[in-house]
Amino acid sequence: MTPTRSPHGAVGRGPRRGRALPLALLLLLAACTTRGQEPDDVSPAPAPGERWQPKPGVSWQWQLTGKLDTSVRAAVYDVDGFTTTKEQVDGLKKADRRTVCYLSTGAWEEFRPDADAFPKALLGEGNGWEGERWLDIRRLAELEPLMAKRIDMCREKGFDAVEPDNMDGYRNTSGFPLTAEDQLAYNRLIAKLAHDRGLAVGLKNDLDQIPQLVGDFDFAVNEQCAQYDECERLTPFIAAGKAVFHVEYENRIGQWCGQSQELKLSSLQKKYELGAWRQFCPPAGPP
């Protein structure tokens, strides 16, 4: 199936038709749907000189469009690195929230303020969204200073972590003969750039390379693993004591929340535009 992309720039895939679930099972799963007010949650700040390490089950909010809603009772906010201001990050920090800086590291975006700094030779095929093109991630010497500058911006604004997007170009029609080895080298470079600046870093999607990369990344961010029956592939992060921030768009929350609880994922139901709206799947209670 041809990959599609959701408007925020994260690699996703179009809906597939699945088998209908029995009514009784749907009612049982619906019990996982949120009721009442979400409990306030926190993720402890790292000790001086150490980087943040989010734990499995921590709550989160993912908002990349619209006016930032800072009233969400979630421990972690994943927000756009360019449009979110230092003042907003400071405000979230004062409210004891951890913050993740969303960046596109595997694709060029013509609407970013540093777009002209990317040599045209680095730009490949469009990735399915207007104004965006895959990058030639083999050219590490040219990309490293560009990405270092972006991650410097995240650090200067006070973020705790980075969410680098478009980290699986080798599995797409990029316009370049990218290999799995090229992707591993590039993803590890991005992780090192973040770590060198004291920031945590998440592996975005790229399920096939989790076994090789779980040791290089501090958490994972995944879209639609429940829709495609892939969530168990994220268990190496959970087993390592690292959070998996997960979102679904198509399926109803009652259809997948139970599995998410079993796997200890931090899961949300979101709309494709990734505005403020969300439904949360609460963590499983004690046995």
C-alpha positions as CSV (number, residue, x, y, z in Angstrom):
1,M,0.0,0.0,0.0
2,T,1.4,3.4,-0.9
3,P,2.4,5.3,2.2
4,T,0.4,8.5,3.0
5,R,1.2,11.2,5.4
6,S,-0.8,13.1,7.9
7,P,-0.8,16.9,7.8
8,H,1.7,17.4,10.7
9,G,4.5,15.8,8.7
10,A,4.7,12.4,10.4
11,V,4.9,9.3,8.3
12,G,1.6,7.4,8.4
13,R,-0.4,5.0,6.3
14,G,-3.8,5.2,4.9
15,P,-6.7,3.2,6.4
16,R,-7.0,-0.5,5.7
17,R,-10.3,-2.3,6.0
18,G,-10.3,-4.8,8.9
19,R,-12.6,-7.5,10.1
20,A,-15.6,-6.3,12.2
21,L,-15.3,-7.0,16.0
22,P,-18.2,-8.7,17.8
23,L,-20.5,-6.4,19.7
24,A,-19.7,-8.0,23.1
25,L,-16.0,-7.4,22.5
26,L,-16.5,-3.8,21.4
27,L,-18.5,-3.2,24.6
28,L,-15.7,-4.7,26.7
29,L,-13.0,-2.7,25.0
30,A,-15.1,0.4,25.4
31,A,-14.5,0.2,29.1
32,C,-11.0,1.5,28.4
33,T,-12.4,4.7,27.0
34,T,-11.7,7.7,29.3
35,R,-14.4,8.8,31.8
36,G,-14.2,11.8,34.0
37,Q,-11.2,14.1,34.4
38,E,-7.8,12.9,33.6
39,P,-5.6,12.7,36.7
40,D,-2.8,15.2,36.8
41,D,0.5,13.5,36.0
42,V,4.2,14.5,36.2
43,S,7.5,13.2,34.9
44,P,10.3,14.1,37.2
45,A,12.9,16.6,36.0
46,P,16.3,15.1,35.4
47,A,19.1,15.7,37.9
48,P,21.6,18.4,37.1
49,G,23.9,17.2,34.3
50,E,21.7,14.3,33.4
51,R,19.1,14.0,30.5
52,W,15.4,13.3,31.0
53,Q,14.4,9.6,30.8
54,P,10.6,9.2,30.3
55,K,9.2,6.0,31.8
56,P,6.6,3.7,30.3
57,G,3.0,4.8,31.0
58,V,3.7,8.5,31.4
59,S,0.9,10.7,30.1
60,W,1.5,13.0,27.1
61,Q,-0.1,15.5,24.7
62,W,0.9,15.9,21.1
63,Q,-0.1,19.3,19.6
64,L,1.6,20.6,16.4
65,T,-1.1,22.9,15.0
66,G,-3.3,25.7,16.4
67,K,-3.0,27.8,19.5
68,L,-1.1,25.8,22.1
69,D,-3.4,24.6,24.9
70,T,-1.3,24.4,28.1
71,S,-4.2,23.3,30.3
72,V,-4.0,19.6,29.3
73,R,-3.3,17.5,32.4
74,A,-0.4,15.6,30.9
75,A,3.1,15.2,32.1
76,V,4.7,15.5,28.6
77,Y,4.0,18.0,25.8
78,D,5.3,17.2,22.3
79,V,5.1,20.5,20.3
80,D,6.5,22.1,17.2
81,G,10.1,23.2,17.8
82,F,10.0,26.2,15.4
83,T,6.6,27.7,16.3
84,T,6.7,27.1,20.1
85,T,8.3,30.0,21.9
86,K,10.9,29.9,24.7
87,E,8.3,31.6,26.9
88,Q,5.8,28.8,26.3
89,V,8.4,26.2,27.1
90,D,9.3,28.0,30.3
91,G,5.6,28.2,31.3
92,L,5.3,24.4,30.8
93,K,8.4,23.8,32.8
94,K,7.1,26.0,35.7
95,A,4.0,23.8,35.6
96,D,6.3,20.8,36.0
97,R,5.7,19.5,32.5
98,R,8.4,18.0,30.3
99,T,8.6,19.2,26.7
100,V,9.6,17.5,23.5
101,C,10.8,19.5,20.4
102,Y,9.2,18.2,17.2
103,L,11.5,18.6,14.1
104,S,11.5,17.1,10.7
105,T,15.0,15.7,10.3
106,G,14.5,13.4,7.3
107,A,12.6,15.7,5.0
108,W,13.0,19.3,3.9
109,E,10.1,21.7,4.5
110,E,10.0,24.8,2.3
111,F,8.0,26.8,5.0
112,R,10.7,26.6,7.7
113,P,12.9,29.7,8.3
114,D,16.1,27.7,7.5
115,A,14.8,26.2,4.3
116,D,17.3,28.1,2.1
117,A,20.3,26.7,4.0
118,F,19.7,23.3,2.5
119,P,21.6,22.7,-0.8
120,K,19.3,21.6,-3.6
121,A,21.4,18.5,-4.2
122,L,20.1,17.2,-0.8
123,L,16.5,17.4,-1.9
124,G,14.8,14.3,-3.3
125,E,11.3,13.3,-4.2
126,G,8.2,14.8,-2.5
127,N,7.0,12.9,0.5
128,G,3.3,13.3,-0.2
129,W,2.9,16.8,1.3
130,E,3.1,20.1,-0.5
131,G,6.4,21.8,0.1
132,E,8.1,18.8,1.6
133,R,10.8,16.6,0.0
134,W,12.9,13.7,1.3
135,L,16.6,14.4,2.2
136,D,19.6,12.5,1.0
137,I,20.6,11.2,4.4
138,R,23.7,9.6,3.0
139,R,25.3,13.1,3.0
140,L,26.1,13.2,6.7
141,A,28.8,15.9,6.5
142,E,26.4,18.4,4.9
143,L,23.3,17.5,7.0
144,E,25.1,17.4,10.4
145,P,25.6,21.1,10.8
146,L,22.1,21.9,9.6
147,M,20.5,19.4,12.1
148,A,22.9,20.5,14.9
149,K,21.6,24.1,14.5
150,R,18.0,22.9,14.7
151,I,18.7,20.9,17.9
152,D,20.6,23.9,19.3
153,M,17.4,25.8,18.9
154,C,15.5,23.2,20.9
155,R,18.1,23.3,23.7
156,E,18.1,27.1,23.7
157,K,14.3,27.2,24.1
158,G,14.6,24.9,27.1
159,F,13.2,21.7,25.7
160,D,13.9,18.4,27.5
161,A,13.9,16.2,24.3
162,V,13.7,16.0,20.6
163,E,11.2,14.1,18.4
164,P,13.0,13.8,15.0
165,D,10.4,13.0,12.2
166,N,10.7,11.2,8.8
167,M,13.3,8.8,10.1
168,D,12.6,6.0,7.7
169,G,13.2,7.5,4.3
170,Y,14.9,4.3,3.2
171,R,11.5,2.6,3.2
172,N,10.0,5.2,0.9
173,T,10.4,6.5,-2.6
174,S,12.9,9.2,-1.7
175,G,14.7,9.7,-5.0
176,F,17.9,8.3,-3.6
177,P,19.1,4.7,-3.3
178,L,19.0,4.7,0.5
179,T,19.7,1.5,2.4
180,A,18.9,0.3,5.9
181,E,22.5,0.9,6.8
182,D,22.2,4.5,5.6
183,Q,19.2,5.0,7.8
184,L,20.9,3.5,10.8
185,A,23.9,5.7,10.4
186,Y,21.7,8.8,10.1
187,N,19.4,8.0,12.9
188,R,22.3,7.4,15.2
189,L,23.8,10.8,14.2
190,I,20.6,12.5,15.1
191,A,20.6,10.7,18.5
192,K,24.2,11.7,19.1
193,L,23.5,15.4,18.3
194,A,20.7,15.4,20.8
195,H,22.6,13.6,23.5
196,D,25.6,15.8,23.0
197,R,23.4,18.7,24.0
198,G,21.9,17.0,27.0
199,L,18.6,16.3,25.3
200,A,16.6,13.0,25.2
201,V,15.6,11.8,21.8
202,G,12.8,9.6,20.5
203,L,12.8,7.1,17.6
204,K,9.9,8.0,15.3
205,N,8.1,5.0,13.7
206,D,10.9,3.0,11.9
207,L,9.7,-0.3,13.5
208,D,12.0,-2.5,11.5
209,Q,15.1,-1.0,13.1
210,I,14.0,-0.9,16.7
211,P,16.2,-3.9,17.6
212,Q,19.3,-2.0,16.4
213,L,18.3,1.4,17.7
214,V,16.6,0.9,21.1
215,G,19.9,1.4,22.8
216,D,20.5,4.7,21.0
217,F,17.2,6.3,21.8
218,D,15.5,7.3,25.0
219,F,11.9,6.7,24.0
220,A,9.8,5.9,20.9
221,V,7.0,7.8,19.1
222,N,4.6,5.7,17.0
223,E,1.6,6.3,14.9
224,Q,-1.1,3.7,14.2
225,C,0.6,0.5,15.5
226,A,-2.8,-0.8,16.7
227,Q,-4.4,-0.2,13.3
228,Y,-1.7,-2.3,11.7
229,D,-1.2,-4.9,14.5
230,E,2.3,-3.8,15.1
231,C,2.3,-2.6,18.7
232,E,4.1,-5.6,20.1
233,R,7.1,-4.6,18.0
234,L,7.6,-1.7,20.4
235,T,8.1,-3.8,23.4
236,P,11.9,-3.6,23.4
237,F,11.5,0.0,24.5
238,I,9.2,-0.9,27.3
239,A,11.5,-3.7,28.4
240,A,14.3,-1.2,28.6
241,G,12.2,1.0,30.8
242,K,11.7,3.6,28.1
243,A,8.3,5.2,27.2
244,V,6.5,4.6,24.0
245,F,4.3,7.6,23.0
246,H,1.6,6.2,20.7
247,V,-1.3,7.7,18.8
248,E,-4.2,6.3,16.7
249,Y,-6.3,8.3,14.2
250,E,-8.7,5.8,12.5
251,N,-9.8,3.2,15.1
252,R,-12.0,4.2,18.0
253,I,-10.2,4.3,21.3
254,G,-12.2,1.5,22.8
255,Q,-11.0,-0.9,20.1
256,W,-7.3,-0.6,21.1
257,C,-7.0,0.8,24.6
258,G,-7.0,-2.6,26.3
259,Q,-4.0,-3.8,24.3
260,S,-2.2,-0.5,24.9
261,Q,-2.7,-0.9,28.6
262,E,-1.3,-4.4,28.5
263,L,1.8,-3.3,26.6
264,K,2.2,-0.2,28.9
265,L,2.1,2.3,26.0
266,S,1.3,6.0,26.5
267,S,-1.6,6.2,24.1
268,L,-3.8,8.9,22.6
269,Q,-6.6,9.1,20.1
270,K,-5.9,12.2,17.9
271,K,-7.2,13.8,14.7
272,Y,-4.8,14.0,11.8
273,E,-4.3,17.7,12.1
274,L,-2.8,17.2,15.6
275,G,-4.5,20.1,17.2
276,A,-5.3,20.3,20.9
277,W,-8.1,17.7,20.8
278,R,-7.3,14.4,22.4
279,Q,-8.7,11.3,24.1
280,F,-6.3,9.4,26.4
281,C,-6.1,5.8,27.2
282,P,-5.5,5.6,31.0
283,P,-2.7,3.4,32.2
284,A,-3.7,0.0,33.5
285,G,-4.3,-0.1,37.3
286,P,-2.7,-2.6,39.6
287,P,-3.4,-6.2,39.0
